[in-house]
Structures are given as C-alpha cells and as structure tokens.
Amino acid sequence: MLQVCRRFLRDETGATPALEFVLVLPLLLIVIAIVAQLALLLVAQTVVELAAFQAARAAIVWVPARLEGEPAGRIAPSRSAKLAHVRGAAAITCAVLTPAIAVGVIDGASDTEVRLERPSLLLSTQLARTLTRVRLDRAAYRSDSPVTVTVEHDFVLRIPGAARLLGKTFGALGLRVRTLRASATLTNQGGAPEVRRA
C-alpha cells in the first residue's frame, strides 16, 4: 500500500487536470447560479406583468365607483380606498413571488420593526404589499378613457452568489432584491351610460 502511495505522489500526469478542475469549478458554479437566478427573474417578470393586468382590471372596476370622499371617475392620490383596492389586486398576485420561508413582516412602510412568524398566505400577502408599488397614470378619468397602471415589485433574489451580483439590499431583513416593472392599459368601461334622445 505504501508503494502505491509513493508511486501516485511521484506521478505528475494526473495533477494538471485536477488543478484545472479546482480552478474552474468556482467560476462554473457562479455561472450556473446566475443562469438559475435569471430563469427565476423571467418567471417573476411574467407574474409582475400579470399583477399589472390584475391591477388595471381592479382600476376599471373601482375608478367609476362612488365612495365616501371620492367621486366617480377620480382617485385621490393618497389614502384612497379605490387605490387600496387596486394595490391589493397587485399585491395578491405578487404574493406568489415572496419567499416561502418565514423571513418576517415589515410593518407598514417602515422597515424598523421585524417580527418572525410562520409562513402563511397572510404573511406572504403582507410582505408582497411591502415589496409592491402601484401607480396610476392620472387621478381623473372619463367613462371611456383608458386606465394605465404601472406595478413595481422588488423581487427577492434567493440564490446567494447571484443575489450579490444582480440585486440590492432591501430593508432591515437584509433581503437582496431586484425591481421588476410592468404596465397594463385597459379601457375604463364604467360610469353611467349616456342616453341621447332622438
């Protein structure tokens, strides 16, 4: 046995391929991680496009509605019940993109208080509401005008090596995210129909 070990140590023909493999392996793993993360980003972009469509659908339903403090055809820029419904439609769609592990909830817009909880649909939706932003193209609409909704979602990058290269740090949780954007335009079909007398 000792002779076999000595002969192996003296043999230098097998050292070059092993050394090449050791040098190339980290680069190969990084390339595989980046390709896998890019594939996940493509899927996430498709979900964000669906979220924009769902938010636009919610907008064409809620814009013509008359709510307390908001007349038909108008959306208040802040603290709007109509806008909350539109944001909710986008956040529920983007909830499938939130991490499946119990990473915590960021309360409201502040990222100072973090609670760890068990993963649930409610937790995913709360985190999705934090990671998703919705913007409408204007505050007033006619009954037949198009409604354009833009959704931005901070997609959590889950593959460690690729996350450092492709993402930015978000909030107190230290999540690495990449912002994905999509817009959808639908025609507002709500409002009272106009009756013309002949």
N, C-alpha and C positions, 0 to 999 in steps of 0.2 A: 504494500500500500504506500509506503514511504517512497518507493522508487517511482510510482505513478505520479505522485505529487511533485517530485523533483523534475520529472520529465515534463509535466504540464507547466511548471514555473519557468523552465528553460525555453519552452516553445513560444515564439513570439508571433506566430501566424494568426492566432485567434484573437489577439489583443486589439487589433485595428478595428474589426467590425464591432466588437463590444464597446470600444471607446466612441466610435461614431454613433452607435445607438444611444449611449448615455448622453452624448452632446445634443442629439437631435430630438430626443424624447420630450424635453420640456417645451420646445418650440411646437412640436406636433400636438401636444396636449392643449396648448394655448390656442392653436388654430381650430382644433375640434371644439373647444369651449366657445369660441367666438362664433363659429358656424351654428352651433346649437342655440346660442342666445339670439342670433339673427333670425333663426327659424321661429323662435318664440315671439320675437318682435313682430314678425309678419302676421302671425296669428292674432297678436294683440292689436295691431293696426286694423285688422278686419273687425274685431269686436268694437273698437272705438268708432269705426265708420257706422256700424250697426247702432251704437249708442247715439250718434248724431242723428241718424234717421228716427230712432225712437223719441228723442227729444224734440225733433221737428214735428213728429206726429202729435206729441203732447201739446206742443205750442199751438198747432192749428185747432186743437180742441179747446184749450184754455184761453187763448187770446180773445175770442169773441164772447167769452163768458162775462157776466156781470157779477163781480164780487164786491164785498164791502170795501170801499175806498179805492176801487179800481173799476173804471167804466169799461164797457165793451170796447174792444179794439186797442186797448192800452195796457202796457205792462210797466209798473213802477220800477225804477232802476234798482232800488234796494228795499229789502223787507217786503217783497211781493209774494203773495200767496200763489199767484199764477206762475211766477218764476220758480217758486219752490217745487211745484208740480213738474215743471219741465226739467229742473235739476234732478229731481227724484227719478224720473224716467231714465236719464242718462246714467245716474249712479247705480241703479238696479241692474242695468245692462252691463256696466263695468265691474260689478261685484265679482264676476267670474274671474277677473284678472287679478284680484287681490290675493295675497299669499294665503295658502291653506293652513299654515301653521299659526299658532296663537302668538302673534307678534305684538299685539296690543292695540289700543284705540287711542287716537289723538282726539282729545275733547275739543270740539268746535274747530275754529281756525287757529287756535293756539296750540303750539307743539310743546308746551312746557310740562303738562301732566300726562303721564302714560300709565295705563292700567293693563296688566296682563290678564287675559281671560281665556276661556276655552274657545276654540274656533266654532263659529256658528254663522248662519246666514245673516243674522242681525249684526254680528261683528264685521263680517265682510262688507255689508252694505254701509255701515258707519265708516269703515276705512275707505271704501270707494267714494263716499261723499267728500271725504277729506282730499282724496287724490284726484277728484274730477271737478273740472270747472266748465261752466256753460255760459255762453254769451249769445244774445240775440242781436241781429243786425240793427234794429232800431226799437223805439219804445211805443210807436203808434202805427197801427195797421188799418187799412181799409178792408172791407169784407172780401175782396177778391185779390188782395195783394199777396205776393209770395213772402214766406217767412223763412229766413235763413238762420240756422242755429249752428254755432261752432262749439265743439266739445274738445277740451284738452284733458288728457288723463296722464298722470305720472305713473308709468308702468314700472313695477318693481322688478329689477333685474335679479335673477335668482342664482345664476351661475357665477361663482366667486371671481375667477380670473377675468372673465369677460365683463363682469359688472364694473370692475375698476377701470377698464378701458372705455366702456361705452356709456357709463352713467355718471350722475352727480349725486351727492349726498342730500338726503331729504330729512329734515326734522330731527327730533330728539331720539328717534328709533335708530338712526344711522342707516336707513334703507338707501340703497343705490337705485336711482330711478332714471328713466328716460321719458321725456314728454312727447306724447303722441297727439296729433291733431287731426280732426276731420270736421267737415262741414256738410250740412244737408239742407236743401231748399225744397219746401213744399208749398203749394198754393193754399192760402187761407180760404177755406170754403164756408166759414161760419158767418154769423151775423144774420140779421133779419132780411129775408128776401125783399127786393123792391117790387112793388106792384104798380104797374103802369096801366092807367085807364085809357081805353081806346076812344 
